[in-house]
Amino acid sequence: MTARFRQMLEAKGVMVFAVIDQADAARTAGLDLRDTVLVIFGNPAAGTPVMAAAPLAALDLPLKLLIWDDAGTTRLAYYSPESIAERHRLHPETAAALTVIHPLTDALTAP
């Protein structure tokens, strides 16, 4: 699912800043962790005005998607643009730039 999500992002011109394989990192410490990957992505043209309006929004940006294995079922989670907007008291027009994640995750989870 991680590769599919990256392809979707790249097709939309969304920058992938990092892909962190947390299970692999755990193995380097001699620990076991279910497959867990964090994808950090965004569009500087969309995120920069958000951070300019609310500097602490940089704690939530770029956007992140967590993909993990839950006993054979792939799960994903992310902070919604609405929760980020509420947390940082963003004007709706400013927050609208973050909604790119919804159609991407909808397409990712579609059968």
N, C-alpha and C positions, 0 to 999 in steps of 0.2 A: 504494500500500500504506500510505503514511503516513496518508492520510485515513481509510482503513478502520480502521487501528489506533486512531486518535483517536476514531472513532465507537464502537469496542468499549470503550475506556476510559471514555468518557463514559456509555455505557449501563450500565456496572458501577459508576458513581459514583466512578471513580478520577480524581483531579485531574491535569490536564496542566499542568505548571509551565512548560514551554517546548518549542518545536519549533525546532531550529536547522538551517537549510538551509546546510550547510557548502560546497556547490558554489556557492551564491549568494554567500556571503561571499568565497570564492576569487575570483569574478568581480569583486568590488569592488576587489580587489588586482591585477586584470589577469591573473589566473591561471586555468587550467582545472583542474577536478576533476570526476570522474565524479559523477553524482547521488549525494549522500551527505547523509542527514538523521539527526539525533540527536533522539530524543523523550525528554524527561525527565518522569517521571510518578510518582505515588505517592498514598498515602493517609496523611495526617498521623496518623490514629488508629492505623495499623499501624506506621508508621516511627518515631514518637516513642519508644515503649517500646524499640525496638531501639537508638536513639541514646542513650537514657538508660542502657541496660545497657552499651553500648560506644560511648563518644563518638566514637572514630575511625571508626565505621561511617558517620558523616555524610560521609565521603569517598566512599562508595559509594551514598549515598541522597541524594535520591530515586533510584529505579530509572531505568535508562536503556536504550533500545533503539536500536541503530544499524541503519539501513536504507541499503543502497547498491546501485548497479548494478555488476554484474560481467560485462562484455561481453554485456549484454542479459538477464542473469539477475539477478533481485532477490534479494539476500542480506540476512540479518539476524543480529545478534549481540547478546548481552547477558551480563553476569556473572550466573551462576546464583545463586539464593538459597543453595544449598549451598556455593558457593565463598565467598560473602560471610560466611556463618555460620562457615565454617572460618577464614577470614582474621581474623575478629574474635572468635573463640572464643565464639560465641553459644550459649546454652542452646537445645536443640531447640524448646522451646515458644516462645521469643522469636523464633527464626528462622522459625517457621511462618508468621508474618504476611507474609513476603516471597514466599511461594510463589504469590501471585496471578498472577505473571508467566507461570507454566507454562501454565495453561489459555488464557490470552490469546494467547501465541505459538503454541500448538498450533492454536488456531482460526484464527489469521492465516495459517498455512502449510498448512492443510487444503485439499485440492483442491476 
